[in-house]
Amino acid sequence: MDNYFIVNPISGGGSAARVLPQIEALAASLKNCHLHTTSEKGSAKTFVHKIAESGRPCRFYAVGGDGTLNEIVNGIYSFSNAEAGFVPCGTGNDFSRCFSPAQKFYDIKAQLDGTSMELDTIETTIDNGKPTMIINMANTGFDCNIVIRADKMRSSGSTAYIKGLFQEFFSDWGFNITIKTDSGLDITTDALLMTAAKGHYCGGGFCSSPLTLPDNGLIDIAVIKNISKLKLLQFLKKYHDGTCITDKKAQDFIKYTQCKEADISVSKPQGICLDGEIHTFSNAHFKCCPKSIKFIVPKGAEYTYRKIKNRRIKSNDNN
């Protein structure tokens, strides 16, 4: 099987440099290892698609951030002969946080010796455009605005997110959103943020969706109503560590459901973050595609099934 390492040289301020010596050494010694550097946005998707459609068994490792991984997922989607891997070198690196131990993702030999697992993806259609697949999550509102701010900074990882968080905290926030799901959630509300997730994390380590499972055929939808800055401060730590969703005190301003399909619309165009990539939207449709991508788990690592107290919460409250 051929192994292709797709390097995004600008992800995370050039963070790929720390793993390049390992990759270059293997590429020089093994005939089935290849190194490819992206040249512009979208080039990774085009490159892997062309190889995958040959029908040969192949693996593609995104050496970059969540956005680079997203390009590979979209490039190989529907090809049963292709698998996606991730060497996290971006700003957030959120999808890899669903696995442990995290350091295995930087062990290139462990990557090559890894096995793949079939994961769900979310088919996402924005404003009736061409569908795109996401493997981690979509989010709009407070979280997305922080990512937009973080992308403009020279810092990387959680540092950039935290700086962006403080900037967003002292700005005006809130937007009007309508959400309809096939699980019965049907609300229009002023919101702080909304997420549609298959992964747990966003923003460089904030566990916004702790109840997700990788292959249950369901999307986790959460909306946090527009709350005061004081209340947000009170719950920020719980939002970070993944306990806010199941906190009884938060149930009056958090609505959550698991569904197969969902439609959302906002009153005026705004940003939406799809696996770390920013788009502008007014309407979006989400559809879960069960076990639709093969993801390489490095040898010695495993998916982390979070232990959540009070996992059963009301999912169709439309108030």
ROROFI-906943 format. One line per 8 residues: number of its first residue (from 1); their letters; for each residue x, y, z of N, C-alpha, C, O, CB. Coordinates in steps of 0.1 Angstrom, whole numbers. Glycine has a CB too. Layout:
NUM	A	X:Y:Z:X:Y:Z:X:Y:Z:X:Y:Z:X:Y:Z; ...;
This chain:
1	MDNYFIVN	8:-12:0:0:0:0:9:12:0:18:13:8:-10:0:12; 6:22:-9:13:35:-9:8:44:2:-4:45:5:12:41:-23; 18:51:8:15:61:18:19:75:14:31:77:10:23:57:32; 10:84:14:13:98:10:11:107:22:1:108:28:4:102:-2; 22:115:24:21:125:35:19:139:28:28:144:21:34:125:44; 8:144:31:4:157:24:7:168:34:0:170:44:-12:157:20; 17:176:31:22:186:41:17:200:37:19:204:26:38:186:41; 10:206:47:6:220:45:17:228:52:17:229:64:-8:223:51;
9	PISGGGSA	25:235:45:37:242:51:33:254:59:42:259:67:46:246:40; 21:259:58:17:271:65:8:268:77:5:277:85:11:282:56; 4:256:79:-5:252:90:2:255:103:14:251:105:-10:238:89; -5:261:113:1:262:126:14:270:126:23:268:135:4:249:132; 15:280:117:27:288:116:40:280:113:51:283:117:29:295:129; 38:269:105:49:261:101:53:250:110:64:245:111:61:270:99; 43:245:118:45:235:128:49:221:122:55:213:129:33:233:136; 46:219:109:50:206:103:65:204:103:69:192:101:45:206:89;
17	ARVLPQIE	73:214:105:87:213:105:92:203:115:103:197:113:94:226:107; 85:201:126:90:192:137:89:177:133:96:169:139:82:195:150; 80:174:124:79:160:120:85:157:106:86:145:102:64:156:120; 88:167:99:93:165:85:106:156:85:107:148:76:96:178:79; 115:158:94:127:149:93:123:134:94:129:126:87:136:152:105; 113:130:102:109:116:103:103:112:89:106:101:84:98:114:114; 95:120:83:88:117:71:98:116:59:97:107:51:77:127:68; 107:126:59:117:126:48:126:114:49:130:109:38:126:139:49;
25	ALAASLKN	130:110:61:138:98:62:131:85:57:137:77:51:143:96:77; 118:84:61:111:72:56:108:73:41:109:63:34:97:72:63; 106:85:36:103:86:21:116:82:14:115:77:2:99:100:18; 128:85:20:140:82:13:143:67:14:150:62:5:151:90:19; 138:60:24:142:46:26:131:36:22:134:24:19:145:44:41; 119:41:21:108:32:17:102:36:4:98:47:2:98:31:28; 101:27:-5:95:30:-18:81:33:-18:76:40:-27:97:18:-28; 74:29:-8:59:31:-7:55:44:1:44:46:4:52:19:-2;
33	CHLHTTSE	65:52:5:63:64:12:66:76:3:77:77:-3:71:65:25; 57:86:2:58:97:-7:55:110:1:46:110:10:49:95:-19; 61:121:-2:59:134:4:54:143:-6:60:145:-17:73:139:10; 43:150:-3:38:160:-12:34:173:-4:28:172:7:25:155:-19; 39:184:-9:36:197:-2:25:205:-10:26:206:-22:49:206:-2; 15:209:-2:4:217:-9:9:230:-13:18:236:-7:-8:218:1; 2:235:-24:6:248:-29:-4:259:-27:-1:271:-27:9:247:-44; -17:255:-25:-27:265:-23:-39:258:-17:-40:245:-17:-31:272:-36;
41	KGSAKTFV	-49:265:-12:-61:259:-7:-68:251:-17:-70:256:-29:-70:270:-1; -72:239:-14:-79:230:-23:-70:221:-31:-74:211:-37:-86:238:-33; -56:223:-30:-47:215:-38:-46:201:-32:-43:191:-39:-34:222:-39; -47:200:-19:-46:186:-13:-58:178:-17:-56:166:-20:-46:188:3; -70:183:-18:-81:176:-22:-80:171:-36:-82:159:-39:-94:184:-21; -75:179:-45:-73:176:-59:-63:165:-61:-64:155:-69:-69:188:-67; -52:166:-53:-41:157:-54:-45:143:-50:-43:133:-57:-29:161:-46; -51:142:-38:-55:128:-33:-66:122:-41:-66:110:-43:-59:129:-18;
49	HKIAESGR	-75:130:-46:-86:125:-54:-81:118:-67:-86:107:-71:-96:136:-58; -71:125:-73:-66:119:-86:-59:106:-83:-60:96:-92:-55:129:-92; -52:104:-72:-46:91:-69:-56:81:-65:-55:69:-69:-35:93:-58; -65:85:-57:-75:75:-51:-84:69:-63:-88:58:-62:-84:82:-41; -87:77:-73:-95:72:-84:-88:62:-93:-94:56:-101:-100:84:-92; -75:60:-90:-68:49:-97:-72:35:-93:-70:26:-100:-53:51:-96; -78:35:-81:-82:22:-75:-72:15:-67:-75:4:-61:-87:13:-86; -59:20:-67:-49:13:-59:-51:16:-44:-55:27:-40:-35:18:-63;
57	PCRFYAVG	-48:6:-35:-49:8:-21:-39:19:-17:-27:19:-21:-46:-5:-13; -44:29:-10:-35:40:-6:-39:47:7:-51:47:10:-34:51:-17; -30:53:13:-32:60:26:-27:75:24:-17:77:18:-25:53:38; -35:84:29:-31:98:28:-31:104:42:-41:104:49:-41:106:19; -20:109:46:-18:115:59:-18:130:58:-9:136:51:-6:110:67; -27:137:65:-27:152:65:-17:157:75:-18:154:87:-41:157:68; -6:163:70:4:169:79:1:184:80:7:192:72:19:166:74; -8:187:88:-13:201:89:-24:202:100:-23:195:110:-19:206:75;
65	GDGTLNEI	-34:210:97:-45:212:107:-57:205:103:-58:197:94:-48:226:109; -68:208:110:-81:201:108:-86:204:93:-93:196:87:-92:206:118; -82:216:88:-86:220:75:-80:211:64:-86:208:54:-83:234:72; -67:208:66:-60:199:57:-66:185:57:-67:179:47:-45:199:61; -69:180:69:-75:167:71:-89:167:63:-92:158:57:-78:164:85; -96:178:65:-109:179:58:-108:178:43:-116:172:36:-116:193:62; -97:184:37:-95:183:23:-92:169:18:-97:164:8:-83:192:19; -85:162:26:-82:148:23:-95:139:24:-98:131:15:-71:142:32;
73	VNGIYSFS	-103:142:35:-115:134:36:-124:137:24:-130:127:19:-123:139:49; -125:149:19:-134:152:8:-128:147:-5:-135:143:-15:-136:167:7; -114:146:-6:-108:141:-18:-109:126:-20:-110:121:-31:-93:144:-18; -110:118:-9:-111:104:-10:-125:98:-7:-127:86:-8:-101:97:-1; -134:107:-4:-147:103:0:-153:94:-12:-153:98:-23:-156:115:3; -159:83:-8:-166:74:-17:-156:64:-24:-160:55:-31:-173:81:-28; -143:65:-21:-133:56:-26:-129:46:-15:-123:49:-5:-120:63:-30; -134:33:-16:-131:23:-6:-117:19:-5:-113:12:5:-140:11:-9;
81	NAEAGFVP	-109:22:-15:-95:18:-15:-86:28:-8:-74:26:-7:-90:17:-29; -91:39:-3:-83:50:3:-87:52:18:-98:50:22:-86:63:-5; -76:56:25:-78:58:40:-72:72:43:-62:76:36:-71:47:48; -77:79:53:-72:92:57:-65:91:71:-70:84:80:-84:102:58; -54:98:72:-47:98:85:-44:113:89:-46:122:81:-34:90:84; -39:115:101:-37:129:105:-24:130:114:-23:123:124:-49:133:114; -15:138:110:-4:142:118:-6:157:122:-4:166:114:10:140:110; -11:159:134:-17:173:137:-6:183:139:2:183:148:-24:172:150;
89	CGTGNDFS	-6:193:129:4:204:129:-3:217:126:3:226:121:15:201:119; -16:218:130:-23:231:128:-25:239:140:-18:238:150:-37:227:122; -35:248:139:-38:257:151:-46:250:161:-43:251:173:-45:269:146; -56:243:157:-65:236:167:-62:222:169:-62:217:181:-79:238:163; -60:214:158:-58:200:159:-69:192:167:-65:183:175:-44:197:165; -81:196:165:-91:192:174:-96:177:172:-99:170:182:-103:200:173; -96:173:160:-101:159:158:-92:149:164:-97:139:169:-102:156:143; -79:151:164:-70:141:170:-71:140:185:-67:130:191:-55:145:167;
97	RCFSPAQK	-77:150:191:-80:150:206:-90:139:210:-91:136:222:-84:164:211; -97:134:200:-106:123:204:-99:110:206:-106:100:210:-116:121:192; -86:109:204:-78:97:206:-67:99:216:-63:110:219:-72:93:192; -63:88:222:-52:89:231:-43:76:230:-48:66:226:-57:91:246; -30:77:234:-23:90:237:-20:98:225:-17:93:214:-10:86:245; -21:111:227:-20:121:216:-6:120:209:-5:122:197:-22:135:221; 4:117:217:18:117:211:20:107:200:29:108:192:28:115:222; 11:97:200:12:86:189:10:92:175:15:86:165:2:75:192;
105	FYDIKAQL	3:103:175:0:109:162:12:116:156:13:118:144:-11:119:163; 23:118:164:35:124:159:46:113:157:57:116:153:40:134:169; 43:101:159:52:89:157:49:84:143:39:76:142:50:78:168; 57:87:134:54:84:120:54:68:118:46:63:110:63:90:110; 63:61:125:63:47:124:50:41:129:44:32:123:75:41:132; 45:47:140:32:42:146:21:45:136:11:37:135:29:49:159; 22:56:129:12:59:118:11:49:107:1:44:103:14:73:112; 23:45:103:24:35:92:19:21:96:14:14:88:39:34:87;
113	DGTSMELD	21:18:109:17:5:115:3:6:120:-2:-4:125:27:1:126; -4:17:118:-18:18:124:-28:11:116:-26:6:105:-21:33:124; -40:9:122:-51:3:115:-62:13:114:-63:23:121:-56:-10:124; -71:11:104:-81:21:102:-94:17:108:-97:5:110:-83:23:87; -102:26:112:-116:24:117:-126:32:109:-122:43:104:-117:28:132; -137:27:107:-148:34:99:-155:44:107:-161:40:118:-157:23:92; -155:56:103:-161:67:110:-172:73:103:-172:73:90:-151:77:114; -182:79:110:-193:87:104:-187:100:99:-177:105:104:-204:89:113;
121	TIETTIDN	-193:106:89:-191:120:85:-204:127:84:-215:121:84:-183:121:71; -203:140:83:-215:148:81:-215:155:68:-206:163:65:-217:159:93; -225:152:59:-226:159:47:-233:172:50:-244:173:55:-235:151:37; -226:183:46:-230:197:49:-232:204:36:-224:206:28:-219:204:58; -244:210:35:-248:218:23:-251:232:28:-260:234:36:-260:212:16; -244:242:23:-245:256:27:-252:263:15:-248:264:4:-232:262:30; -264:270:19:-271:278:9:-273:271:-4:-271:277:-15:-263:291:7; -277:258:-4:-280:250:-16:-268:249:-25:-270:246:-37:-292:257:-23;
129	GKPTMIIN	-256:250:-20:-244:248:-28:-240:233:-29:-248:224:-26:-233:256:-23; -228:231:-33:-223:218:-34:-220:212:-20:-213:219:-12:-210:217:-43; -224:200:-17:-222:194:-4:-207:192:-1:-199:189:-10:-229:180:-2; -203:194:12:-190:191:16:-190:181:28:-200:182:36:-182:204:19; -181:173:30:-181:163:41:-172:169:53:-162:174:50:-176:149:37; -177:167:65:-169:171:76:-168:159:86:-177:151:87:-175:183:84; -156:158:92:-153:147:100:-154:150:115:-155:142:124:-140:141:97; -152:163:118:-152:168:132:-165:175:136:-173:170:143:-140:176:135;
137	MANTGFDC	-166:188:132:-178:195:135:-180:208:127:-170:213:121:-178:198:150; -192:213:127:-195:226:122:-200:234:134:-207:229:143:-207:225:112; -196:247:135:-200:256:145:-201:270:141:-194:274:132:-191:255:157; -211:277:146:-214:291:142:-217:299:155:-222:293:165:-225:292:132; -214:312:154:-216:320:166:-203:323:173:-193:325:167:-226:314:175; -204:323:187:-193:326:195:-180:319:192:-169:325:190:-196:324:210; -181:305:191:-169:297:188:-163:300:175:-151:302:173:-173:282:188; -171:302:165:-167:305:151:-160:318:150:-150:320:144:-178:304:141;
145	NIVIRADK	-166:328:157:-160:341:157:-146:341:164:-137:349:160:-169:351:165; -144:333:174:-131:331:180:-121:326:170:-110:330:170:-132:323:193; -125:316:163:-116:309:153:-112:320:142:-101:320:138:-123:297:146; -122:328:138:-119:339:128:-108:348:134:-99:352:127:-131:347:125; -110:352:147:-100:360:153:-86:353:155:-76:359:153:-105:365:167; -87:340:159:-74:333:161:-66:331:148:-54:332:149:-78:319:167; -73:330:137:-67:328:124:-58:340:120:-49:339:112:-77:325:113; -62:352:126:-55:364:123:-43:366:131:-35:376:129:-64:376:124;
153	MRSSGSTA	-40:357:141:-29:359:151:-17:350:147:-19:341:139:-34:355:165; -6:354:152:7:346:149:8:335:159:16:326:156:19:356:150; 1:335:170:1:324:180:-5:312:174:-13:313:164:-5:328:193; -2:300:179:-8:288:175:-15:280:186:-13:283:198:2:279:168; -23:270:182:-30:261:192:-39:269:201:-46:278:197:-20:254:199; -40:264:213:-49:269:223:-46:284:227:-55:291:231:-48:261:236; -33:288:225:-29:302:228:-37:312:220:-42:321:224:-14:304:227; -37:309:206:-44:318:197:-59:318:200:-66:328:200:-42:313:183;
161	YIKGLFQE	-65:306:204:-79:305:207:-82:313:219:-92:320:219:-83:290:209; -74:312:229:-77:319:242:-76:334:240:-84:342:245:-67:315:253; -66:339:232:-65:353:229:-78:357:221:-83:368:224:-53:356:220; -82:349:211:-94:352:204:-106:352:212:-116:361:211:-96:343:192; -107:343:222:-118:343:232:-119:356:239:-131:361:241:-116:331:241; -108:361:244:-109:374:252:-114:385:243:-121:394:248:-96:377:258; -109:385:231:-114:396:222:-129:395:219:-136:405:219:-106:395:208; -133:383:217:-148:381:214:-156:383:226:-167:388:225:-150:367:209;
169	FFSDWGFN	-151:380:238:-158:382:250:-162:397:252:-173:400:257:-150:377:262; -153:406:249:-156:420:251:-162:427:239:-163:439:238:-143:427:254; -168:419:229:-175:424:218:-190:422:220:-194:415:230:-170:418:205; -198:427:211:-212:423:211:-214:410:205:-208:407:195:-221:434:203; -223:401:211:-225:388:205:-240:385:205:-248:392:210:-217:378:213; -243:374:199:-257:369:198:-262:370:184:-259:379:176:-266:377:207; -270:360:180:-276:360:167:-289:352:167:-291:344:177:-267:354:156; -298:354:158:-311:347:157:-310:334:148:-305:335:137:-322:356:152;
177	ITIKTDSG	-314:323:153:-312:310:146:-325:302:147:-332:302:158:-300:303:151; -328:295:137:-339:285:136:-333:271:134:-325:270:125:-350:288:126; -336:261:142:-331:248:141:-342:238:140:-351:238:149:-321:245:153; -342:229:130:-352:219:129:-345:205:127:-336:205:118:-362:221:118; -348:195:135:-341:182:133:-351:171:132:-363:173:135:-332:179:145; -347:160:127:-356:148:125:-359:141:139:-366:132:139:-351:138:115; -352:146:149:-354:140:163:-365:148:170:-368:144:182:-341:140:170; -370:159:164:-381:166:171:-377:180:176:-386:187:180:-386:159:182;
185	LDITTDAL	-365:184:176:-361:198:180:-365:208:169:-362:206:158:-346:199:183; -373:218:173:-378:228:164:-379:241:172:-389:244:178:-392:224:158; -368:249:171:-368:261:179:-363:273:170:-355:271:161:-360:260:191; -367:285:174:-361:297:169:-358:305:182:-366:308:190:-371:306:160; -345:310:183:-340:316:195:-329:325:192:-322:324:182:-336:305:205; -326:334:202:-314:342:201:-303:333:207:-305:328:219:-315:356:209; -292:331:200:-282:322:205:-268:328:206:-265:338:200:-281:310:195; -261:321:215:-246:324:216:-238:316:206:-229:322:200:-242:322:230;
193	LMTAAKGH	-242:304:205:-235:295:195:-243:283:192:-252:279:199:-221:291:201; -239:276:181:-245:263:177:-235:254:172:-226:258:164:-257:265:167; -235:241:175:-226:231:170:-234:219:164:-244:215:169:-216:227:181; -228:214:154:-233:201:148:-220:192:147:-211:195:139:-239:203:133; -220:182:155:-207:175:157:-207:160:156:-217:153:158:-202:178:171; -195:155:152:-192:141:153:-180:139:162:-178:128:169:-189:134:139; -171:149:163:-160:149:173:-163:157:185:-173:164:186:-147:155:166; -155:155:195:-157:162:208:-153:176:209:-160:184:216:-150:154:219;
201	YCGGGFCS	-142:180:202:-135:192:205:-136:202:194:-137:199:182:-121:189:208; -134:215:198:-133:226:189:-124:236:196:-121:235:208:-146:233:185; -119:246:188:-111:257:194:-98:253:201:-95:260:211:-120:264:204; -92:243:197:-79:239:203:-80:233:217:-72:235:225:-71:251:204; -91:225:219:-92:218:231:-105:220:240:-106:214:251:-81:220:240; -114:228:235:-127:230:242:-136:218:239:-140:216:227:-133:244:238; -140:211:249:-148:199:247:-163:203:246:-171:201:256:-146:188:259; -167:208:235:-180:214:233:-191:203:231:-203:205:233:-180:223:221;
209	SPLTLPDN	-187:191:226:-197:180:223:-192:167:229:-188:158:222:-198:179:208; -193:166:243:-188:154:250:-196:141:247:-191:130:251:-187:157:264; -208:142:242:-216:130:241:-215:123:227:-221:113:225:-230:134:243; -207:129:218:-206:123:205:-200:109:205:-191:106:214:-198:132:196; -204:101:196:-198:87:193:-194:87:178:-201:93:170:-208:76:197; -183:80:175:-177:81:162:-185:74:151:-183:77:139:-164:76:162; -193:64:155:-199:55:145:-213:51:148:-218:40:145:-191:43:143; -221:60:155:-235:57:158:-245:62:149:-257:60:151:-238:62:172;
217	GLIDIAVI	-241:68:138:-250:72:127:-258:85:131:-269:87:125:-259:62:124; -253:92:141:-261:104:146:-251:116:147:-239:115:150:-267:101:160; -258:128:145:-251:141:147:-255:146:160:-267:146:164:-255:150:135; -246:152:168:-249:159:180:-251:174:177:-242:180:173:-238:156:191; -263:178:180:-267:193:178:-268:199:191:-275:194:200:-280:194:169; -261:210:194:-263:218:206:-264:232:203:-257:238:194:-250:215:215; -273:239:210:-274:254:208:-274:259:222:-282:255:231:-287:258:201; -265:269:224:-265:277:237:-272:290:235:-267:298:226:-250:278:243;
225	KNISKLKL	-282:293:242:-289:305:240:-281:317:244:-271:315:252:-302:305:249; -284:329:240:-277:341:243:-277:344:258:-288:347:263:-282:353:234; -266:343:264:-266:345:279:-257:357:282:-249:362:273:-261:332:286; -257:361:294:-249:373:299:-234:369:300:-231:357:301:-254:378:312; -226:379:299:-212:377:301:-209:370:314:-200:362:315:-204:390:299; -216:374:325:-214:368:338:-217:354:338:-209:346:343:-222:376:348; -228:350:332:-232:336:332:-222:328:323:-219:316:327:-246:334:326; -217:333:312:-207:326:304:-195:324:312:-189:313:312:-204:334:292;
233	LQFLKKYH	-190:334:320:-178:332:328:-180:321:338:-171:313:341:-175:345:335; -193:320:344:-195:310:354:-195:295:348:-191:286:355:-209:312:360; -198:294:335:-199:281:329:-187:278:319:-187:268:313:-212:279:322; -178:288:318:-167:286:308:-158:274:311:-155:267:301:-159:299:307; -155:272:323:-146:260:326:-154:247:323:-148:238:318:-142:261:341; -167:247:326:-174:235:324:-176:233:309:-176:221:304:-188:235:330; -177:243:301:-177:242:286:-164:237:281:-164:229:272:-180:256:280; -153:241:287:-140:236:283:-138:221:286:-133:214:278:-129:244:290;
241	DGTCITDK	-142:217:298:-139:203:302:-150:193:298:-149:181:301:-137:202:316; -161:198:292:-172:189:286:-183:186:296:-190:176:293:-165:177:282; -184:193:307:-194:190:317:-206:200:316:-216:198:323:-189:190:330; -205:210:308:-216:220:307:-229:214:302:-240:217:306:-212:232:299; -228:206:291:-239:200:285:-249:192:294:-261:193:293:-235:191:273; -243:185:304:-251:177:313:-253:183:326:-258:177:335:-244:164:315; -248:196:328:-250:203:341:-265:207:342:-270:214:333:-241:215:342; -271:203:353:-286:206:355:-288:221:355:-299:226:350:-291:200:368;
249	KAQDFIKY	-279:229:360:-281:244:361:-280:250:347:-285:261:345:-270:250:370; -275:243:337:-273:248:324:-285:245:315:-286:250:303:-261:244:318; -294:236:319:-304:231:310:-315:241:306:-322:239:296:-311:220:317; -315:253:313:-325:263:309:-320:271:297:-327:278:290:-328:272:320; -306:270:294:-301:278:282:-294:269:272:-288:275:263:-292:289:287; -293:256:274:-287:247:265:-297:237:259:-304:231:267:-275:240:271; -298:237:246:-307:227:240:-298:217:232:-289:221:225:-318:233:231; -301:204:234:-292:194:228:-301:183:222:-311:179:228:-283:189:238;
257	TQCKEADI	-296:177:211:-303:166:206:-293:158:197:-283:163:193:-315:170:197; -296:145:195:-289:137:185:-299:134:174:-310:130:176:-284:124:192; -294:135:161:-303:133:150:-296:128:138:-283:127:138:-310:147:147; -303:124:128:-297:120:115:-296:132:105:-287:132:97:-305:109:109; -306:141:106:-305:152:97:-310:165:105:-318:164:114:-314:150:85; -305:176:100:-309:189:107:-308:200:97:-299:200:88:-300:192:119; -317:210:98:-316:222:90:-315:234:100:-322:235:110:-329:224:81; -306:244:96:-305:256:104:-305:268:95:-301:267:83:-292:256:112;
265	SVSKPQGI	-310:279:100:-310:292:93:-308:303:102:-312:302:114:-323:294:84; -301:313:98:-299:325:106:-305:337:99:-307:337:87:-283:327:108; -308:347:107:-315:359:102:-307:368:93:-313:374:84:-320:367:114; -294:367:94:-285:374:85:-272:367:83:-268:360:92:-282:389:89; -266:368:71:-254:360:69:-243:361:79:-241:372:84:-248:363:55; -237:350:83:-226:351:93:-216:339:90:-219:331:81:-231:350:107; -205:339:98:-195:328:96:-200:315:102:-207:314:112:-183:333:103; -195:304:95:-197:291:100:-184:283:98:-178:284:87:-209:283:93;
273	CLDGEIHT	-179:276:108:-167:269:108:-169:255:105:-176:248:113:-159:271:121; -164:249:94:-165:235:90:-151:229:91:-143:231:83:-171:234:76; -149:221:102:-136:215:104:-124:225:103:-114:222:97:-133:204:93; -127:236:109:-116:247:110:-116:256:98:-109:266:99:-103:240:111; -124:254:88:-124:263:76:-136:272:77:-147:267:80:-124:254:63; -134:285:75:-145:294:77:-152:297:63:-146:299:53:-139:308:82; -166:297:64:-175:300:53:-185:310:58:-186:312:70:-181:287:47; -192:316:49:-203:325:52:-216:318:48:-217:312:37:-202:339:45;
281	FSNAHFKC	-227:319:56:-239:311:53:-251:319:58:-250:327:67:-238:297:58; -263:315:53:-276:319:58:-284:306:62:-291:306:71:-283:327:47; -282:296:54:-289:283:56:-279:271:55:-270:272:47:-301:281:46; -282:261:63:-273:249:62:-281:236:64:-290:236:73:-261:250:71; -278:226:57:-284:213:60:-273:203:63:-263:202:57:-292:208:47; -275:195:74:-266:185:79:-272:171:77:-284:169:81:-262:188:93; -265:162:72:-269:148:71:-258:138:75:-247:139:69:-274:145:57; -261:129:84:-251:120:89:-249:109:78:-259:103:73:-254:114:102;
289	CPKSIKFI	-236:106:75:-233:95:66:-225:84:74:-213:86:76:-225:100:53; -232:74:78:-226:64:87:-215:56:81:-215:52:69:-237:54:91; -204:55:89:-192:47:86:-188:50:71:-186:40:63:-195:32:88; -186:62:68:-183:66:54:-169:70:51:-166:73:39:-192:77:50; -160:69:61:-146:72:58:-138:63:67:-141:60:78:-143:87:61; -126:59:61:-117:50:69:-106:59:74:-99:66:67:-111:39:60; -105:60:88:-95:68:94:-84:60:101:-88:51:108:-102:78:105; -72:63:99:-61:56:104:-58:60:118:-55:71:121:-48:58:95;
297	VPKGAEYT	-58:50:127:-55:52:141:-41:46:143:-38:35:141:-65:45:151; -31:55:148:-17:50:149:-16:38:159:-24:37:168:-8:62:154; -7:30:156:-5:18:165:-2:23:179:7:32:182:7:9:160; -9:18:189:-7:22:203:-17:33:208:-17:36:219:6:27:205; -25:38:198:-35:48:202:-49:42:200:-51:31:194:-34:61:193; -59:48:206:-73:43:205:-82:55:207:-79:65:213:-75:32:215; -95:53:202:-105:63:204:-109:64:218:-110:54:225:-117:60:195; -110:76:223:-114:78:237:-129:80:239:-135:90:235:-107:91:243;
305	YRKIKNRR	-135:69:245:-149:70:248:-151:77:261:-148:71:272:-156:56:248; -155:89:261:-156:97:273:-167:91:283:-178:87:279:-159:112:270; -163:91:296:-173:87:306:-180:99:311:-175:108:317:-166:79:318; -193:99:308:-202:111:311:-212:107:321:-220:98:319:-208:116:298; -212:114:332:-223:112:342:-236:119:336:-235:129:330:-219:118:356; -247:113:339:-260:118:335:-260:120:319:-264:130:314:-263:132:341; -256:109:312:-255:110:298:-269:112:291:-270:118:281:-249:97:292; -279:107:298:-293:108:292:-299:122:296:-301:124:308:-302:97:297;
313	IKSNDNN	-300:130:286:-307:143:289:-318:145:279:-318:139:268:-296:154:288; -327:154:282:-339:156:274:-334:162:260:-327:172:260:-349:165:280; -339:156:249:-333:160:236:-343:167:227:-340:171:216:-327:148:229; -356:168:231:-366:173:222:-374:185:228:-385:187:225:-375:162:217; -367:192:237:-373:203:244:-373:215:234:-362:220:231:-366:207:257; -384:220:230:-385:231:220:-388:244:226:-391:254:219:-395:227:210; -387:245:239:-389:258:245:-378:268:244:-378:279:249:-393:256:260;
